[in-house]
């Protein structure tokens, strides 16, 4: 994948990479230079706290990690399970 640097020095991280890494608007990133490469890593998260809430449609209890939790798609679940022993 390629992206461009804007005149303000901004770089857009493509959506598939943001989804894969769970990066959301406002998240912090650590930036480093390794050899001749710029490396971005998601910053430390403050720890997501799970909470049980009532589903507004079905009325059943569901587990939530809040609005800043990474999106967990079916594809991402398959990827996670493929790494599970």
Secondary structure, DSSP 4 states (H G I P E B T S, - for coil): ----B-TTS-BPPPHHHHHHHT--TT--EEEEEETTEEEEEEPPP-----EEEE-TTT--EEEE--TTSPP--HHHHHHHHHT--
